[in-house]
Amino acid sequence: MDKIWKGRIQKKTHELVDKFTGSLDIDKDLYIYDIMGSMAHAAGLNSAGIIDDATFAKLLQGLDEVKQSIEKGPLSGFEDIHSLIESRLIEKVGEAGKKIHTGRSRNDQVVTDERLYAKQAIVQLLEGLIDLQSSLLNLAEKNINTVIPAYTHLQKAQPVLAAHYLLSFFTKFSRDLDSLAGCFKACDSLPLGAAACVGSGYKLDRKLIAKLLKFSALDYNSLDTVSSRDFMLDIIYACSKVMLHLSRISEDFIIYASQEFSYIEIDDAFCTGSSIMPQKKNPDVLELIRGKSAVVMGNLNQLMMLLKGLPMAYNRDLQEDKGILFEAVGHTAKSIEIFAALLQNMEFKPAEDKLKGSFMQATDIADYLVAKGESFRNSHNIVGRLVAYCVEKGIDFDQLTPQELQEFSPYFTDDFYQVISIESCIDSKKVDCGTSRSSVEKNIKDAGETLHAKSSLLVNLKQKLINYEQLINLIQKSFK
């Protein structure tokens, strides 16, 4: 197959070079964006008087036929998806097809494809995150009365409502959602017109092209356009944060599902067995999410390393960017989807027996003494000695007699036994960020309102996307 740059390079490229430099196996996924970008570019050429109406019509018809042929497959024998589309276009419409690349370079062409893809990917990820948050919220509502231990240093610390625990990850994913939504703006400006590096030699109607492709703005520096992949860095960083949070909650659930903890039950449909041990029920889905988080974080490092030493402006190193982005988005989207489904098929188990003998009421007892008039530091010391005494005697707080309590502080009275109930410990955390039932109920309500607002944001972003059918309609309306 002839190369689109065959004029300067007189020799046929070595077969190893073809294999080494080819990227069709990766960038083939950009075909629809490349075709749409080419259609909009052709519209820009026509509007500027560079191609006539007949040529424009041929190009549109030819590109539609190329789209159909690609979707039938297979694809092979070309350097990349861009050269494949151009070559097939020429096959279908002849000399007219050779005009499609007028005034553009593969450099601005590729970035246009990538940004169209990135906008769609961001919306897909946002949809998944909203579904995941909805699953978290539903599980929190079901567990407004379920108490589990909260941990610090992986040691039982204080009792907490399971709903409060789940809302902590709802909050993390809300920040992730905001980060991803913020990435959209950086993808929403038109690269076409930058050409190879210093701008097109033709006065293209860039505003028209941007309107057709639903870009909200125009890139204003051609050198930056073809050399920068900051928008990809932003997306992969946002994906890395999502995966980090998914990895942390997966780690918790892996621990909580173990026989030693037994706080949750994961549905069998989301577990696997062992090839040798018949009794095993393994949380492989959670372990794979934890593993894929390392891949996505590695993708971020890959792209940073790819960019860090590049001279201005475009360099072929950037061919590697697409695979990195696709992998990060793919792993993140799939992990979000399956984790949301897993949440819908799991339950928290009663954990009252897990709360006994852990002395998790100790901080509440210290607060109790402070309320009676003791300083907090003295209270901390008193309760510490009280815990040591209970450990030595092999008893829990509720087994202490009034006489034993009086030996530690005169502030201890009969109301001590009410203070150490788990319900009292939970409901005493009445700050708006705390685990009291009233606070958690309010935060669940607020989370629902947040989810509604995020859904409205998603609707607005979807309106900034273009699909093939919409583009055809826009072109027909603009060129009646």
Beta strands, then each sheet from edge to edge (+ up, - down):
strand 1: 147-152
strand 2: 155-161
strand 3: 189-190
strand 4: 217-218
strand 5: 264-266
strand 6: 346-348
sheet 1: 1+ 2-
sheet 2: 3+ 4+
sheet 3: 5+ 6-
end
